[in-house]
Structures are given as structure tokens and as C-alpha cells.
Amino acid sequence: MTATPSVLFVCVHNAGRSQMAAGWLRHLAGDRVVVRSAGSEPADRINPVAVQAMAEAGIDITAEQPKKLDHAAAEASDVIVTMGCGDTCPVFPGKRYEDWKLDDPAGQGIDAVRPIRDDIRTRVQQLLTELDITA
């Protein structure tokens, strides 16, 4: 682990779960963690319901764009958190991996996305504890 740990959140489209996780980690850890997110098959834009759910929590992710997962981002990350991408997420030796089983917010209304957002917050807080970083 580097002096400033880096975390990469990966899901298929990089439009919902991984963007919410990155938003939470930036919000809770500030500059004490390098935060990245990417997708194996990125969407054209972030899920607007995910944006709305995060805005309700006081976190603005509107400036983010879905990004393609590349080897450089993975290689530069200490922790890689996958979310529903299964075999489409490559494995990089020597990295700490976590696979978070989360419902996909794609096509869901705000009432279905709020619990996903809150679950992600809880998991991000646990990750910060494991990294010995105070939120």
C-alpha cells in the first residue's frame, strides 16, 4: 500500500454504482485517498437517477463522465473494488480485490436507488476503516 492509498471502483457501465462509490469516497476521505472509477463497457453518461440520489446526500457527481477501464488505472491502484462486472473485469496480480454485490441502479427509480446509495456509503466507510483512514 502506498502512503496515500488509491482505490479503483469498477462496474460495467461506470454510470451508477462505481460513480456513487467514488463520490462517497471523495466526500468522506478528501485528499487522503486517490479515487478512480471505470467501466468495462462505459455508458455515454452517468445515470441521472444516481446523480439525483447523490445530490440528495449533498454530493455532486454531475461533472463525472464514464471512463473505460484501462491497465494504467488498475496498475496505479492499491485496492480494486468490482461491482457486478464478473468476468469482464480483468485481474491484476498483487492488488487487493473486493467484489461488492450490489443491485444495479440502471433503469430504477429514485426509491430503488436510495438504498443502493446508502449501502455503498456503508461499504465505503468500512473500506476507510480497513485502510485506517478516518472519515
VENRAGI-V525105 format. One record per pair of residues at least 24 apart in sequence whose ideal C-beta (glycine too) atoms are under 6 Angstrom apart, sorted by sequence separation. I is the first residue (numbers start at 1). J is the second residue. D is the distance in Angstrom with one decimal. If there is no record, write none. Layout:
# VENRAGI-V525105
i | j | d
I | J | D
I | J | D
This chain:
# VENRAGI-V525105
i | j | d
14 | 38 | 5.5
42 | 66 | 3.7
14 | 39 | 2.9
42 | 67 | 6.0
7 | 33 | 5.9
13 | 39 | 5.0
42 | 68 | 5.3
12 | 39 | 5.7
19 | 46 | 5.3
39 | 66 | 5.6
5 | 33 | 5.5
6 | 34 | 3.7
7 | 35 | 5.9
8 | 36 | 4.4
9 | 37 | 4.4
10 | 38 | 5.5
11 | 39 | 5.8
12 | 40 | 5.5
14 | 42 | 4.7
15 | 43 | 4.0
12 | 41 | 5.4
38 | 67 | 4.8
40 | 69 | 5.4
4 | 34 | 5.9
13 | 43 | 4.0
20 | 50 | 5.5
15 | 46 | 5.1
16 | 47 | 4.3
23 | 54 | 5.2
38 | 69 | 3.9
15 | 47 | 4.7
27 | 59 | 5.0
16 | 50 | 4.4
20 | 54 | 5.8
38 | 73 | 5.7
23 | 59 | 4.7
36 | 73 | 5.2
23 | 61 | 4.4
19 | 61 | 5.5
19 | 64 | 5.6
40 | 85 | 5.2
40 | 88 | 4.1
40 | 89 | 5.9
15 | 66 | 5.2
14 | 66 | 4.0
14 | 67 | 5.9
50 | 105 | 5.4
47 | 105 | 5.7
52 | 110 | 5.9
10 | 69 | 5.7
53 | 113 | 4.5
49 | 110 | 5.7
53 | 114 | 5.6
49 | 113 | 5.0
53 | 117 | 4.4
8 | 73 | 5.8
18 | 83 | 5.9
17 | 83 | 4.4
8 | 77 | 3.8
6 | 77 | 4.7
6 | 78 | 5.1
7 | 79 | 4.6
8 | 80 | 4.8
9 | 81 | 5.0
10 | 82 | 5.0
11 | 83 | 4.2
5 | 78 | 4.8
11 | 84 | 5.6
12 | 85 | 5.0
11 | 85 | 5.7
10 | 85 | 5.9
1 | 78 | 5.0
10 | 89 | 5.4
17 | 102 | 5.3
16 | 105 | 4.1
16 | 106 | 6.0
24 | 120 | 5.9
20 | 117 | 5.6
24 | 121 | 5.1
21 | 120 | 5.1
25 | 124 | 5.2
29 | 128 | 6.0
20 | 120 | 5.1
24 | 124 | 4.3
32 | 133 | 5.2
21 | 124 | 6.0
29 | 133 | 5.6
28 | 135 | 4.2
5 | 131 | 5.3
